[in-house]
Amino acid sequence: MLYSPMGMRFREAMRSKSALPPQCVTSLVQKAVELQRIPPLLIGPYTLRRPIILAPMAGVSEAPFREIILHMGAGLAPTELVSAKGLLYKNARTESYLRHNAEAEPLLVVQIFGGEASSMAVAAERAVEAGAKMVDINMGCPVKKVTRTGAGSALMTDPQRAAAIVSAMRERVSVPITAKIRSGWDKEHQNALEVGRALEEAGVAAIAIHPRTRQQGYSGSADWSMIKALVDTVQIPVIANGDIFTVADANRVVRETGCHGIMVGRGALGNPWIIEQLAAAYDGRPLPAPPVGARRAYMILHHLEAHIAHHGHELRALKKFRQHLIWYSRGMRDGHAFRERVMVHESRTAVEEEIKRFFGGVQVQNFSESPIYDERTALG
Ligand SMILES: Cc1cc2nc3c(=O)[nH]c(=O)nc-3n(C[C@H](O)[C@H](O)[C@H](O)COP(=O)(O)O)c2cc1C
């Protein structure tokens, strides 16, 4: 059971509708036909609670955030990318990425990156020893420090090496191996289908695809037609990722691609409630409005408390939490002034007071005005 720092049970805080203006509850009801049509998602021996997955995000997908996302109803929430070499050499910092509460995360997915089959296999074994029930291979990271070692999106340029990595991992561990790929290295080399076939043959249990090239980084828009092409090419589940910010986006990606699951990254930054909405849409329930006032404050305080407990060192944790506060306060009236105030605090009490005052006292703009909450508007 999760508890809020203010003594209120987290679950109760999440359920309580008392702080919600009534128009918020009814204005967000939306048809979710396509999402509801996705059959149960099977990955290896596991059937996910829902085919809704948090994208692995470095610096974000830490245990406290993953737990919140799972609590909101996601089927999976993988770790951020973890270095295979770091696991191999038992680097303390690398191993800290594997820390989790097995009760809260019964289906831990650890994403690892590396370019060599042998070290990736040993790293997979270490991840499994630490509690991973699935291991995901990062084949999308565009960062030079990663790609120049042959890892991340560099693996897209060498499907045979990627397949050899899968085979080596499968020889060493029996948990399902999945992969997260991009559409290719650059515009001229968009080989996701070739890579998908090679990975399937080597035995991956599912593939998530972010259909942008390495060259694109995060610019332009995700080419969902590539997701459909991959769905049509392989027999294993394909998880659609890229530019899913709303329930409407999720319905559209399912309709346009026939994907077997959806993965949300930036849409969940400062807005874990997108997962709650997607879960409701998938279940055929009315969409809950993102909370305002006290409920929003409780949730953020809970996140802060869990974040500090996870990191141990209070000041370091507070500094790291600032990015979440930036995201949580985006699109909110007086958000800028709040961010300026909260960024300088170095005491937990002062930060908590700011959160209570700001999130507990102000209303989120636009929620009650627009029929569908659109994170892109809020971010803009
Ligand atoms: C802050 C941040 C960190 C990321 N870290 C990772 C990572 O560790 N592993 C990975 O496979 N992708 C990583 N990504 C990429 C996301 O998983 C996802 O593919 C990408 O953001 C597109 O999805 P979106 O449009 O829903 O955000 C990261 C993205 C962001 C924004």
The ligand as an SDF file (V2000), in Angstrom:
LIG
                    3D

 31 33  0  0  0  0  0  0  0  0999 V2000
   13.9680   11.9120  -21.2280 C   0  0  0  0  0  0  0  0  0  0  0  0
   13.9530   10.7250  -22.1520 C   0  0  0  0  0  0  0  0  0  0  0  0
   14.7600    9.6390  -21.8810 C   0  0  0  0  0  0  0  0  0  0  0  0
   14.7400    8.5130  -22.7280 C   0  0  0  0  0  0  0  0  0  0  0  0
   15.4790    7.4280  -22.3890 N   0  0  0  0  0  0  0  0  0  0  0  0
   15.3320    6.2780  -23.0880 C   0  0  0  0  0  0  0  0  0  0  0  0
   15.9120    5.0520  -22.6470 C   0  0  0  0  0  0  0  0  0  0  0  0
   16.5620    4.9900  -21.5950 O   0  0  0  0  0  0  0  0  0  0  0  0
   15.7150    3.9480  -23.4070 N   0  0  0  0  0  0  0  0  0  0  0  0
   14.9800    3.9570  -24.5720 C   0  0  0  0  0  0  0  0  0  0  0  0
   14.8100    2.9250  -25.2250 O   0  0  0  0  0  0  0  0  0  0  0  0
   14.4150    5.1010  -25.0020 N   0  0  0  0  0  0  0  0  0  0  0  0
   14.5440    6.2400  -24.2760 C   0  0  0  0  0  0  0  0  0  0  0  0
   13.8790    7.3680  -24.6570 N   0  0  0  0  0  0  0  0  0  0  0  0
   12.9930    7.3030  -25.8390 C   0  0  0  0  0  0  0  0  0  0  0  0
   11.5660    6.9580  -25.3990 C   0  0  0  0  0  0  0  0  0  0  0  0
   11.5310    5.6720  -24.8150 O   0  0  0  0  0  0  0  0  0  0  0  0
   10.5930    7.0020  -26.5730 C   0  0  0  0  0  0  0  0  0  0  0  0
   10.9950    6.0540  -27.5340 O   0  0  0  0  0  0  0  0  0  0  0  0
   10.5330    8.3650  -27.2470 C   0  0  0  0  0  0  0  0  0  0  0  0
   10.4410    9.4020  -26.2820 O   0  0  0  0  0  0  0  0  0  0  0  0
    9.3220    8.4450  -28.1880 C   0  0  0  0  0  0  0  0  0  0  0  0
    8.1270    8.2200  -27.4870 O   0  0  0  0  0  0  0  0  0  0  0  0
    7.1620    9.4480  -27.0540 P   0  0  0  0  0  0  0  0  0  0  0  0
    6.8170   10.2070  -28.2900 O   0  0  0  0  0  0  0  0  0  0  0  0
    5.9720    8.7830  -26.4140 O   0  0  0  0  0  0  0  0  0  0  0  0
    7.9340   10.3030  -26.1010 O   0  0  0  0  0  0  0  0  0  0  0  0
   13.9140    8.5000  -23.8650 C   0  0  0  0  0  0  0  0  0  0  0  0
   13.1220    9.6110  -24.1380 C   0  0  0  0  0  0  0  0  0  0  0  0
   13.1200   10.7110  -23.3050 C   0  0  0  0  0  0  0  0  0  0  0  0
   12.2130   11.8680  -23.6090 C   0  0  0  0  0  0  0  0  0  0  0  0
  1  2  1  0
  2  3  1  0
  2 30  2  0
  3  4  2  0
  4  5  1  0
  4 28  1  0
  5  6  2  0
  6  7  1  0
  6 13  1  0
  7  8  2  0
  7  9  1  0
  9 10  1  0
 10 11  2  0
 10 12  1  0
 12 13  2  0
 13 14  1  0
 14 15  1  0
 14 28  1  0
 15 16  1  0
 16 17  1  0
 16 18  1  0
 18 19  1  0
 18 20  1  0
 20 21  1  0
 20 22  1  0
 22 23  1  0
 23 24  1  0
 24 25  2  0
 24 26  1  0
 24 27  1  0
 28 29  2  0
 29 30  1  0
 30 31  1  0
M  END
$$$$
